[in-house]
Amino acid sequence: MPSNEQRRAAAKRKLERRLERQAERARRRKQLTIAGSVLGVVVAVAAGVGIYYLTKGDDTKNTASQSSDASQTTPQAAPPPAPKALAATVNCTYKPGGKAAKEVNPPANGEVSTHDSKTVQIQTSQGPIGITLNAGESPCTVNSFVNLVQQGFYDKAPCHRLSTKGLKMLQCGDPTGTGTGGPGYAFDNEYPTDQYAQGDPNAQLPVLYKRGVVAMANSGPNTNGSQFFLMYGDSQLPPQYTIFGTVDDAGLQTLDKIAAAGDDGSMDQGPGGGKPKLPVTFDSVKLA
């Protein structure tokens, strides 16, 4: 009998495959549109009179899930719910979880400010990535991330996964580069997961994770550690991945450069994507 983690992984792979099919249909549709426009011009010039419109045979099949460009927002999914205002402080708990990929101390349990947002500057082997952390939405996550940055956990860590089909993201945060490493502790999901009541089926429906979003990777509910992903294009995911920051313009240019080179496909039979063809390593990660 498959475990909960296996079922979640299977559901995620199914979602990625569906998004890949949508993107492929969108590309074919765009190609047909361009071809039709060119043919219409040729006919008009040759005849010398009239205007001819070439219609596509699949117009009646167009749905809200299709997009003219796979990098654009698909109308099928709305953004996550607006975050509810938090108190000035919230109680955060960090529990033991797995073997640490690099020895660090977990943050102290207790009250954490929701007004202590910070900026982190990452110098990578492919260019700079600046991140504005949002403690007003995900204070426990921001507190953990800052804790790891201050202890040098992310320094020299590679980014082990790039996805260019369906999901458009770069995943980082494991010093081992295997995708299995973490800080030795775990903590609960925050925004947008916490906007849904426990058992609400809407919490499993895709929402829009927009270009520039920084969110935590996990292996199931409340298993956040050190791994995170950077969205370089709008993508759909269930709201089960804590959003805690935003990439700056220079960082988006760096992500676009990495994404343009593609991935090696080594994870297509598992989580999807593969290692970036342009190797990405965090030379340094510091609070700005």
Buried (B, 14 or more C-beta within 10 A) or exposed (E): EEEEEEEBBEEBBEBBEBBBEBBEBBBEBBEBEEEBEEEBEEEEEEEEEEEEEBEBEEEEEEEEBBBEEBBEBBEBBEBBBEBEEBEEBBEBEBEEBBEBBBEBBBBEEEEBBBEBBBEBBBBBEBBBBBBBBBBBBBBBBBBBBBBBBBBBBBBEBBBBBBBBBBBBBBBBBBBEBEBEBBBBBBBBBBBBBBBBEEEEEEBEBBBBBBBBBBBBBBBBEBBBBBBBBBBBBBBBBBBBBBBBBBBBEEBBBBBBBBBEBBBEBEBBEEBBBBBBBBBBBBEEBBEE
